[in-house]
Amino acid sequence: MLKLGNLNLSVPFIQAPLSGYSDYAMRRLGLDFGVPLTFSGVMLAKSAAHPKVLRNPAFRPHDDEHPVGAQILGNDPAMMAKAARALEGAGFDIIDLNFACPAPKVLRRRRGGYLLKEPEAVKQIYSRVREAVTCPVTMKLRAGFDSGRESYDNFYQIVSDASQQNIDALTIHARTVVRKFAGDVDWDLLAEIKHRFEGTTLIGSGDLFEAQTTVQHLKAAKIDGVLIARGAIGNPWIYKSLNAVLTGMPAPIPPALAEQAEVILKHFEMICQLYDPIKAVRYFRKFLVHYCRLHPKRKQAQKVLLAADNRTDLLVAIKRWYGNNHSLREK
Protein backbone atom coordinates (compact mmCIF):
# COMPACT_ATOMS: atom_id res chain seq x y z
CA MET A 1 0.00 0.00 0.00
CA LEU A 2 3.01 2.32 0.23
CA LYS A 3 5.83 2.12 -2.30
CA LEU A 4 9.17 3.78 -1.52
CA GLY A 5 11.53 2.97 -4.36
CA ASN A 6 12.17 -0.76 -4.14
CA LEU A 7 10.43 -1.04 -0.76
CA ASN A 8 6.82 -2.16 -0.84
CA LEU A 9 5.13 -1.68 2.52
CA SER A 10 1.92 -3.48 3.38
CA VAL A 11 0.34 -0.51 5.16
CA PRO A 12 0.59 3.26 4.54
CA PHE A 13 2.24 4.35 7.75
CA ILE A 14 5.81 4.47 9.01
CA GLN A 15 7.59 5.39 12.25
CA ALA A 16 9.49 8.66 12.23
CA PRO A 17 13.12 9.29 13.06
CA LEU A 18 12.90 10.90 16.50
CA SER A 19 16.06 12.39 17.92
CA GLY A 20 16.71 10.97 21.37
CA TYR A 21 14.02 8.29 21.08
CA SER A 22 14.41 6.16 17.95
CA ASP A 23 16.91 3.64 19.24
CA TYR A 24 16.69 -0.08 18.52
CA ALA A 25 14.31 -0.70 21.42
CA MET A 26 11.66 1.72 20.18
CA ARG A 27 12.11 0.54 16.60
CA ARG A 28 11.78 -3.14 17.54
CA LEU A 29 8.70 -2.47 19.63
CA GLY A 30 7.07 -0.57 16.75
CA LEU A 31 7.71 -3.48 14.40
CA ASP A 32 6.18 -5.89 16.90
CA PHE A 33 3.01 -3.79 16.94
CA GLY A 34 2.68 -3.64 13.15
CA VAL A 35 4.58 -0.70 11.68
CA PRO A 36 6.42 -1.91 8.54
CA LEU A 37 9.27 0.62 8.50
CA THR A 38 11.12 2.50 11.22
CA PHE A 39 13.98 4.99 11.24
CA SER A 40 16.89 5.55 13.55
CA GLY A 41 17.26 8.99 15.10
CA VAL A 42 18.52 11.79 12.89
CA MET A 43 22.32 11.85 12.51
CA LEU A 44 24.62 14.68 11.55
CA ALA A 45 26.13 13.90 8.16
CA LYS A 46 29.67 14.52 9.39
CA SER A 47 29.13 11.97 12.17
CA ALA A 48 27.50 9.36 9.95
CA ALA A 49 30.34 9.71 7.45
CA HIS A 50 32.95 8.93 10.11
CA PRO A 51 33.96 5.24 10.03
CA LYS A 52 34.47 5.04 13.81
CA VAL A 53 30.92 6.19 14.47
CA LEU A 54 29.32 3.51 12.33
CA ARG A 55 31.50 0.83 13.89
CA ASN A 56 29.62 1.48 17.12
CA PRO A 57 26.83 -1.15 17.34
CA ALA A 58 24.44 1.52 18.64
CA PHE A 59 24.49 3.20 15.22
CA ARG A 60 24.05 0.10 13.08
CA PRO A 61 20.78 -1.67 12.20
CA HIS A 62 20.02 -5.04 13.75
CA ASP A 63 19.38 -8.12 11.65
CA ASP A 64 15.78 -8.47 12.86
CA GLU A 65 14.52 -4.98 11.95
CA HIS A 66 14.75 -4.67 8.18
CA PRO A 67 13.67 -2.61 6.41
CA VAL A 68 15.02 0.23 8.52
CA GLY A 69 15.93 3.76 7.50
CA ALA A 70 18.45 6.41 8.45
CA GLN A 71 17.93 10.16 8.38
CA ILE A 72 20.80 12.63 7.91
CA LEU A 73 21.14 16.33 8.60
CA GLY A 74 23.63 18.67 6.96
CA ASN A 75 24.19 21.37 4.35
CA ASP A 76 27.27 20.18 2.44
CA PRO A 77 26.30 18.09 -0.63
CA ALA A 78 29.57 16.13 -0.64
CA MET A 79 29.34 15.31 3.06
CA MET A 80 25.68 14.36 2.80
CA ALA A 81 26.52 12.02 -0.08
CA LYS A 82 29.41 10.50 1.87
CA ALA A 83 27.17 9.94 4.90
CA ALA A 84 24.42 8.36 2.81
CA ARG A 85 26.91 5.99 1.20
CA ALA A 86 28.29 5.01 4.61
CA LEU A 87 24.83 4.41 6.06
CA GLU A 88 23.80 2.26 3.11
CA GLY A 89 27.04 0.33 3.58
CA ALA A 90 26.21 -0.15 7.25
CA GLY A 91 22.96 -1.87 6.25
CA PHE A 92 20.29 0.81 6.23
CA ASP A 93 17.62 0.25 3.58
CA ILE A 94 16.50 3.83 2.90
CA ILE A 95 17.99 7.30 3.39
CA ASP A 96 15.92 10.32 4.40
CA LEU A 97 17.23 13.89 4.06
CA ASN A 98 16.14 16.24 6.83
CA PHE A 99 15.18 19.71 5.60
CA ALA A 100 12.56 20.17 8.30
CA CYS A 101 14.12 20.35 11.76
CA PRO A 102 13.08 23.59 13.54
CA ALA A 103 15.51 23.34 16.48
CA PRO A 104 17.28 26.70 17.00
CA LYS A 105 20.75 25.11 17.20
CA VAL A 106 20.12 23.40 13.85
CA LEU A 107 18.87 26.57 12.20
CA ARG A 108 21.86 28.59 13.47
CA ARG A 109 24.14 26.19 11.61
CA ARG A 110 22.04 26.51 8.44
CA ARG A 111 20.85 22.94 8.52
CA GLY A 112 17.45 21.27 8.62
CA GLY A 113 14.57 23.67 8.14
CA TYR A 114 16.90 26.56 7.35
CA LEU A 115 17.59 25.02 3.94
CA LEU A 116 13.98 25.60 2.92
CA LYS A 117 15.25 29.11 2.20
CA GLU A 118 17.70 27.69 -0.35
CA PRO A 119 16.00 25.56 -3.02
CA GLU A 120 19.15 25.23 -5.10
CA ALA A 121 21.13 23.88 -2.15
CA VAL A 122 18.41 21.29 -1.47
CA LYS A 123 18.44 20.28 -5.12
CA GLN A 124 22.23 19.84 -5.11
CA ILE A 125 22.20 17.81 -1.91
CA TYR A 126 19.55 15.47 -3.24
CA SER A 127 21.36 15.04 -6.56
CA ARG A 128 24.65 14.13 -4.87
CA VAL A 129 23.00 11.72 -2.46
CA ARG A 130 20.98 10.09 -5.23
CA GLU A 131 24.19 9.47 -7.18
CA ALA A 132 25.92 8.04 -4.10
CA VAL A 133 23.48 5.27 -3.15
CA THR A 134 21.28 2.62 -4.75
CA CYS A 135 18.68 2.45 -1.98
CA PRO A 136 15.57 4.68 -1.91
CA VAL A 137 16.10 8.33 -1.02
CA THR A 138 13.35 10.43 0.55
CA MET A 139 13.12 13.96 1.87
CA LYS A 140 11.51 15.47 4.99
CA LEU A 141 10.19 19.03 4.58
CA ARG A 142 8.08 21.56 6.38
CA ALA A 143 5.62 23.86 4.63
CA GLY A 144 8.19 26.61 4.12
CA PHE A 145 10.37 28.50 6.54
CA ASP A 146 7.70 31.07 7.45
CA SER A 147 4.39 32.31 6.11
CA GLY A 148 5.87 34.89 3.71
CA ARG A 149 5.42 34.78 -0.05
CA GLU A 150 9.11 34.11 -0.71
CA SER A 151 9.05 31.19 1.68
CA TYR A 152 5.95 29.80 -0.03
CA ASP A 153 7.60 30.08 -3.44
CA ASN A 154 10.80 28.42 -2.19
CA PHE A 155 8.82 25.54 -0.73
CA TYR A 156 6.99 24.88 -3.98
CA GLN A 157 10.24 25.13 -5.92
CA ILE A 158 11.77 22.45 -3.70
CA VAL A 159 8.73 20.19 -4.11
CA SER A 160 8.72 20.73 -7.87
CA ASP A 161 12.45 20.03 -8.20
CA ALA A 162 12.19 16.88 -6.11
CA SER A 163 9.24 15.67 -8.13
CA GLN A 164 11.10 16.24 -11.41
CA GLN A 165 14.11 14.38 -10.00
CA ASN A 166 11.88 11.40 -9.19
CA ILE A 167 12.32 11.50 -5.43
CA ASP A 168 11.17 8.21 -3.90
CA ALA A 169 8.92 10.09 -1.46
CA LEU A 170 8.38 13.47 0.12
CA THR A 171 7.35 13.64 3.75
CA ILE A 172 5.83 16.99 4.64
CA HIS A 173 4.98 18.32 8.06
CA ALA A 174 2.42 20.94 7.07
CA ARG A 175 3.52 23.65 9.46
CA THR A 176 6.22 26.23 8.77
CA VAL A 177 9.58 26.01 10.48
CA VAL A 178 8.99 29.10 12.62
CA ARG A 179 5.70 27.71 13.94
CA LYS A 180 7.44 24.56 15.21
CA PHE A 181 4.51 22.60 16.74
CA ALA A 182 2.09 25.49 17.33
CA GLY A 183 -1.27 25.79 15.61
CA ASP A 184 -3.04 23.33 13.34
CA VAL A 185 -1.42 21.19 10.67
CA ASP A 186 -2.53 22.31 7.20
CA TRP A 187 -3.88 19.09 5.73
CA ASP A 188 -5.50 21.06 2.91
CA LEU A 189 -2.02 22.04 1.78
CA LEU A 190 -1.03 18.38 1.63
CA ALA A 191 -4.11 17.64 -0.48
CA GLU A 192 -3.16 20.51 -2.82
CA ILE A 193 0.41 19.26 -3.19
CA LYS A 194 -0.74 15.73 -3.92
CA HIS A 195 -3.13 17.06 -6.57
CA ARG A 196 -0.42 19.16 -8.21
CA PHE A 197 2.28 16.47 -8.03
CA GLU A 198 0.14 13.38 -8.44
CA GLY A 199 2.99 11.12 -9.49
CA THR A 200 5.10 11.86 -6.42
CA THR A 201 4.68 9.70 -3.33
CA LEU A 202 3.56 12.03 -0.55
CA ILE A 203 3.60 11.25 3.17
CA GLY A 204 1.88 13.53 5.65
CA SER A 205 3.13 14.36 9.11
CA GLY A 206 2.11 16.31 12.18
CA ASP A 207 -0.08 15.80 15.27
CA LEU A 208 -0.98 12.20 14.49
CA PHE A 209 -1.87 10.85 17.92
CA GLU A 210 -5.05 8.86 17.29
CA ALA A 211 -5.85 6.23 14.66
CA GLN A 212 -9.30 7.36 13.52
CA THR A 213 -8.21 10.95 12.92
CA THR A 214 -5.02 9.82 11.23
CA VAL A 215 -6.91 7.66 8.74
CA GLN A 216 -9.37 10.48 8.10
CA HIS A 217 -6.50 12.82 7.19
CA LEU A 218 -4.91 10.16 5.01
CA LYS A 219 -8.08 9.61 3.01
CA ALA A 220 -9.28 13.22 2.86
CA ALA A 221 -5.94 14.54 1.57
CA LYS A 222 -5.58 11.51 -0.76
CA ILE A 223 -1.92 11.22 0.19
CA ASP A 224 0.04 8.00 0.02
CA GLY A 225 0.98 7.56 3.64
CA VAL A 226 1.51 9.08 7.07
CA LEU A 227 4.50 9.43 9.36
CA ILE A 228 3.85 8.65 13.02
CA ALA A 229 6.20 10.61 15.27
CA ARG A 230 5.36 11.84 18.78
CA GLY A 231 2.16 9.79 18.71
CA ALA A 232 4.19 6.57 18.93
CA ILE A 233 6.28 7.51 21.98
CA GLY A 234 5.03 5.35 24.83
CA ASN A 235 2.13 4.24 22.64
CA PRO A 236 3.05 1.44 20.24
CA TRP A 237 -0.64 0.45 20.39
CA ILE A 238 -1.30 3.19 17.85
CA TYR A 239 -0.08 0.82 15.14
CA LYS A 240 -2.57 -1.89 16.08
CA SER A 241 -5.29 0.74 16.04
CA LEU A 242 -4.21 2.02 12.62
CA ASN A 243 -4.20 -1.48 11.18
CA ALA A 244 -7.72 -2.03 12.50
CA VAL A 245 -9.19 1.28 11.32
CA LEU A 246 -7.62 0.95 7.88
CA THR A 247 -9.46 -2.34 7.39
CA GLY A 248 -12.77 -0.83 8.46
CA MET A 249 -12.73 -2.20 11.98
CA PRO A 250 -13.20 -0.06 15.11
CA ALA A 251 -10.06 0.92 16.98
CA PRO A 252 -9.30 -1.49 19.85
CA ILE A 253 -10.15 -0.38 23.36
CA PRO A 254 -7.23 1.06 25.36
CA PRO A 255 -4.91 -1.63 26.71
CA ALA A 256 -5.55 -2.92 30.21
CA LEU A 257 -2.97 -2.14 32.87
CA ALA A 258 -1.61 -5.68 32.72
CA GLU A 259 -0.88 -5.31 29.01
CA GLN A 260 0.62 -1.87 29.55
CA ALA A 261 2.91 -3.32 32.22
CA GLU A 262 4.00 -6.14 29.92
CA VAL A 263 4.96 -3.71 27.16
CA ILE A 264 6.66 -1.23 29.50
CA LEU A 265 8.73 -4.02 31.06
CA LYS A 266 9.64 -5.42 27.65
CA HIS A 267 10.71 -1.96 26.47
CA PHE A 268 12.75 -1.35 29.61
CA GLU A 269 14.52 -4.71 29.37
CA MET A 270 15.56 -3.88 25.80
CA ILE A 271 16.84 -0.50 27.02
CA CYS A 272 18.87 -2.31 29.70
CA GLN A 273 20.57 -4.31 26.96
CA LEU A 274 21.61 -1.11 25.20
CA TYR A 275 22.82 0.99 28.17
CA ASP A 276 24.43 0.48 31.56
CA PRO A 277 21.95 0.07 34.45
CA ILE A 278 22.00 3.62 35.81
CA LYS A 279 21.86 5.26 32.39
CA ALA A 280 19.07 2.89 31.32
CA VAL A 281 16.82 4.03 34.18
CA ARG A 282 17.45 7.71 33.55
CA TYR A 283 17.08 7.37 29.79
CA PHE A 284 13.82 5.44 30.11
CA ARG A 285 12.15 8.21 32.12
CA LYS A 286 11.22 10.19 29.01
CA PHE A 287 9.35 7.13 27.70
CA LEU A 288 7.65 6.60 31.05
CA VAL A 289 6.17 10.10 30.91
CA HIS A 290 4.36 9.05 27.73
CA TYR A 291 3.41 5.57 28.91
CA CYS A 292 1.80 7.08 32.00
CA ARG A 293 -0.66 9.01 29.85
CA LEU A 294 -2.66 5.80 29.51
CA HIS A 295 -2.77 5.25 33.29
CA PRO A 296 -6.00 6.19 35.14
CA LYS A 297 -3.87 7.80 37.85
CA ARG A 298 -1.36 9.39 35.54
CA LYS A 299 0.14 12.02 37.82
CA GLN A 300 0.54 9.73 40.81
CA ALA A 301 2.01 6.89 38.76
CA GLN A 302 4.36 9.20 36.89
CA LYS A 303 5.67 10.77 40.10
CA VAL A 304 6.60 7.40 41.59
CA LEU A 305 8.03 5.90 38.41
CA LEU A 306 10.22 8.92 37.69
CA ALA A 307 11.53 8.93 41.25
CA ALA A 308 13.02 5.44 40.86
CA ASP A 309 16.78 5.78 40.52
CA ASN A 310 17.79 2.15 39.99
CA ARG A 311 16.55 -0.86 38.08
CA THR A 312 15.15 -2.71 41.10
CA ASP A 313 13.13 0.25 42.35
CA LEU A 314 11.75 0.94 38.88
CA LEU A 315 10.63 -2.65 38.41
CA VAL A 316 8.92 -2.59 41.80
CA ALA A 317 7.18 0.70 40.93
CA ILE A 318 5.97 -0.61 37.58
CA LYS A 319 4.54 -3.76 39.14
CA ARG A 320 2.94 -1.72 41.92
CA TRP A 321 1.27 0.88 39.73
CA TYR A 322 0.25 -1.50 36.99
CA GLY A 323 -1.04 -4.24 39.27
CA ASN A 324 -4.61 -5.22 39.99
CA ASN A 325 -5.01 -2.54 42.66
CA HIS A 326 -4.93 0.14 39.95
CA SER A 327 -7.70 -1.02 37.63
CA LEU A 328 -8.52 1.00 34.54
CA ARG A 329 -12.02 1.30 35.99
CA GLU A 330 -10.71 3.50 38.79
CA LYS A 331 -11.17 7.26 38.52
C-alpha positions in Angstrom: 0.0 0.0 0.0 3.0 2.3 0.2 5.8 2.1 -2.3 9.2 3.8 -1.5 11.5 3.0 -4.4 12.2 -0.8 -4.1 10.4 -1.0 -0.8 6.8 -2.2 -0.8 5.1 -1.7 2.5 1.9 -3.5 3.4 0.3 -0.5 5.2 0.6 3.3 4.5 2.2 4.4 7.8 5.8 4.5 9.0 7.6 5.4 12.2 9.5 8.7 12.2 13.1 9.3 13.1 12.9 10.9 16.5 16.1 12.4 17.9 16.7 11.0 21.4 14.0 8.3 21.1 14.4 6.2 18.0 16.9 3.6 19.2 16.7 -0.1 18.5 14.3 -0.7 21.4 11.7 1.7 20.2 12.1 0.5 16.6 11.8 -3.1 17.5 8.7 -2.5 19.6 7.1 -0.6 16.7 7.7 -3.5 14.4 6.2 -5.9 16.9 3.0 -3.8 16.9 2.7 -3.6 13.2 4.6 -0.7 11.7 6.4 -1.9 8.5 9.3 0.6 8.5 11.1 2.5 11.2 14.0 5.0 11.2 16.9 5.6 13.5 17.3 9.0 15.1 18.5 11.8 12.9 22.3 11.9 12.5 24.6 14.7 11.5 26.1 13.9 8.2 29.7 14.5 9.4 29.1 12.0 12.2 27.5 9.4 10.0 30.3 9.7 7.5 33.0 8.9 10.1 34.0 5.2 10.0 34.5 5.0 13.8 30.9 6.2 14.5 29.3 3.5 12.3 31.5 0.8 13.9 29.6 1.5 17.1 26.8 -1.1 17.3 24.4 1.5 18.6 24.5 3.2 15.2 24.0 0.1 13.1 20.8 -1.7 12.2 20.0 -5.0 13.8 19.4 -8.1 11.6 15.8 -8.5 12.9 14.5 -5.0 11.9 14.8 -4.7 8.2 13.7 -2.6 6.4 15.0 0.2 8.5 15.9 3.8 7.5 18.5 6.4 8.5 17.9 10.2 8.4 20.8 12.6 7.9 21.1 16.3 8.6 23.6 18.7 7.0 24.2 21.4 4.4 27.3 20.2 2.4 26.3 18.1 -0.6 29.6 16.1 -0.6 29.3 15.3 3.1 25.7 14.4 2.8 26.5 12.0 -0.1 29.4 10.5 1.9 27.2 9.9 4.9 24.4 8.4 2.8 26.9 6.0 1.2 28.3 5.0 4.6 24.8 4.4 6.1 23.8 2.3 3.1 27.0 0.3 3.6 26.2 -0.2 7.2 23.0 -1.9 6.3 20.3 0.8 6.2 17.6 0.3 3.6 16.5 3.8 2.9 18.0 7.3 3.4 15.9 10.3 4.4 17.2 13.9 4.1 16.1 16.2 6.8 15.2 19.7 5.6 12.6 20.2 8.3 14.1 20.4 11.8 13.1 23.6 13.5 15.5 23.3 16.5 17.3 26.7 17.0 20.8 25.1 17.2 20.1 23.4 13.9 18.9 26.6 12.2 21.9 28.6 13.5 24.1 26.2 11.6 22.0 26.5 8.4 20.9 22.9 8.5 17.4 21.3 8.6 14.6 23.7 8.1 16.9 26.6 7.3 17.6 25.0 3.9 14.0 25.6 2.9 15.3 29.1 2.2 17.7 27.7 -0.4 16.0 25.6 -3.0 19.2 25.2 -5.1 21.1 23.9 -2.1 18.4 21.3 -1.5 18.4 20.3 -5.1 22.2 19.8 -5.1 22.2 17.8 -1.9 19.5 15.5 -3.2 21.4 15.0 -6.6 24.6 14.1 -4.9 23.0 11.7 -2.5 21.0 10.1 -5.2 24.2 9.5 -7.2 25.9 8.0 -4.1 23.5 5.3 -3.2 21.3 2.6 -4.8 18.7 2.5 -2.0 15.6 4.7 -1.9 16.1 8.3 -1.0 13.4 10.4 0.6 13.1 14.0 1.9 11.5 15.5 5.0 10.2 19.0 4.6 8.1 21.6 6.4 5.6 23.9 4.6 8.2 26.6 4.1 10.4 28.5 6.5 7.7 31.1 7.5 4.4 32.3 6.1 5.9 34.9 3.7 5.4 34.8 -0.1 9.1 34.1 -0.7 9.1 31.2 1.7 6.0 29.8 0.0 7.6 30.1 -3.4 10.8 28.4 -2.2 8.8 25.5 -0.7 7.0 24.9 -4.0 10.2 25.1 -5.9 11.8 22.4 -3.7 8.7 20.2 -4.1 8.7 20.7 -7.9 12.4 20.0 -8.2 12.2 16.9 -6.1 9.2 15.7 -8.1 11.1 16.2 -11.4 14.1 14.4 -10.0 11.9 11.4 -9.2 12.3 11.5 -5.4 11.2 8.2 -3.9 8.9 10.1 -1.5 8.4 13.5 0.1 7.4 13.6 3.8 5.8 17.0 4.6 5.0 18.3 8.1 2.4 20.9 7.1 3.5 23.7 9.5 6.2 26.2 8.8 9.6 26.0 10.5 9.0 29.1 12.6 5.7 27.7 13.9 7.4 24.6 15.2 4.5 22.6 16.7 2.1 25.5 17.3 -1.3 25.8 15.6 -3.0 23.3 13.3 -1.4 21.2 10.7 -2.5 22.3 7.2 -3.9 19.1 5.7 -5.5 21.1 2.9 -2.0 22.0 1.8 -1.0 18.4 1.6 -4.1 17.6 -0.5 -3.2 20.5 -2.8 0.4 19.3 -3.2 -0.7 15.7 -3.9 -3.1 17.1 -6.6 -0.4 19.2 -8.2 2.3 16.5 -8.0 0.1 13.4 -8.4 3.0 11.1 -9.5 5.1 11.9 -6.4 4.7 9.7 -3.3 3.6 12.0 -0.5 3.6 11.3 3.2 1.9 13.5 5.7 3.1 14.4 9.1 2.1 16.3 12.2 -0.1 15.8 15.3 -1.0 12.2 14.5 -1.9 10.8 17.9 -5.1 8.9 17.3 -5.8 6.2 14.7 -9.3 7.4 13.5 -8.2 11.0 12.9 -5.0 9.8 11.2 -6.9 7.7 8.7 -9.4 10.5 8.1 -6.5 12.8 7.2 -4.9 10.2 5.0 -8.1 9.6 3.0 -9.3 13.2 2.9 -5.9 14.5 1.6 -5.6 11.5 -0.8 -1.9 11.2 0.2 0.0 8.0 0.0 1.0 7.6 3.6 1.5 9.1 7.1 4.5 9.4 9.4 3.8 8.6 13.0 6.2 10.6 15.3 5.4 11.8 18.8 2.2 9.8 18.7 4.2 6.6 18.9 6.3 7.5 22.0 5.0 5.4 24.8 2.1 4.2 22.6 3.1 1.4 20.2 -0.6 0.4 20.4 -1.3 3.2 17.9 -0.1 0.8 15.1 -2.6 -1.9 16.1 -5.3 0.7 16.0 -4.2 2.0 12.6 -4.2 -1.5 11.2 -7.7 -2.0 12.5 -9.2 1.3 11.3 -7.6 1.0 7.9 -9.5 -2.3 7.4 -12.8 -0.8 8.5 -12.7 -2.2 12.0 -13.2 -0.1 15.1 -10.1 0.9 17.0 -9.3 -1.5 19.9 -10.1 -0.4 23.4 -7.2 1.1 25.4 -4.9 -1.6 26.7 -5.6 -2.9 30.2 -3.0 -2.1 32.9 -1.6 -5.7 32.7 -0.9 -5.3 29.0 0.6 -1.9 29.6 2.9 -3.3 32.2 4.0 -6.1 29.9 5.0 -3.7 27.2 6.7 -1.2 29.5 8.7 -4.0 31.1 9.6 -5.4 27.7 10.7 -2.0 26.5 12.8 -1.4 29.6 14.5 -4.7 29.4 15.6 -3.9 25.8 16.8 -0.5 27.0 18.9 -2.3 29.7 20.6 -4.3 27.0 21.6 -1.1 25.2 22.8 1.0 28.2 24.4 0.5 31.6 21.9 0.1 34.5 22.0 3.6 35.8 21.9 5.3 32.4 19.1 2.9 31.3 16.8 4.0 34.2 17.5 7.7 33.5 17.1 7.4 29.8 13.8 5.4 30.1 12.2 8.2 32.1 11.2 10.2 29.0 9.4 7.1 27.7 7.7 6.6 31.1 6.2 10.1 30.9 4.4 9.1 27.7 3.4 5.6 28.9 1.8 7.1 32.0 -0.7 9.0 29.8 -2.7 5.8 29.5 -2.8 5.2 33.3 -6.0 6.2 35.1 -3.9 7.8 37.8 -1.4 9.4 35.5 0.1 12.0 37.8 0.5 9.7 40.8 2.0 6.9 38.8 4.4 9.2 36.9 5.7 10.8 40.1 6.6 7.4 41.6 8.0 5.9 38.4 10.2 8.9 37.7 11.5 8.9 41.2 13.0 5.4 40.9 16.8 5.8 40.5 17.8 2.2 40.0 16.5 -0.9 38.1 15.1 -2.7 41.1 13.1 0.3 42.3 11.8 0.9 38.9 10.6 -2.7 38.4 8.9 -2.6 41.8 7.2 0.7 40.9 6.0 -0.6 37.6 4.5 -3.8 39.1 2.9 -1.7 41.9 1.3 0.9 39.7 0.2 -1.5 37.0 -1.0 -4.2 39.3 -4.6 -5.2 40.0 -5.0 -2.5 42.7 -4.9 0.1 40.0 -7.7 -1.0 37.6 -8.5 1.0 34.5 -12.0 1.3 36.0 -10.7 3.5 38.8 -11.2 7.3 38.5 
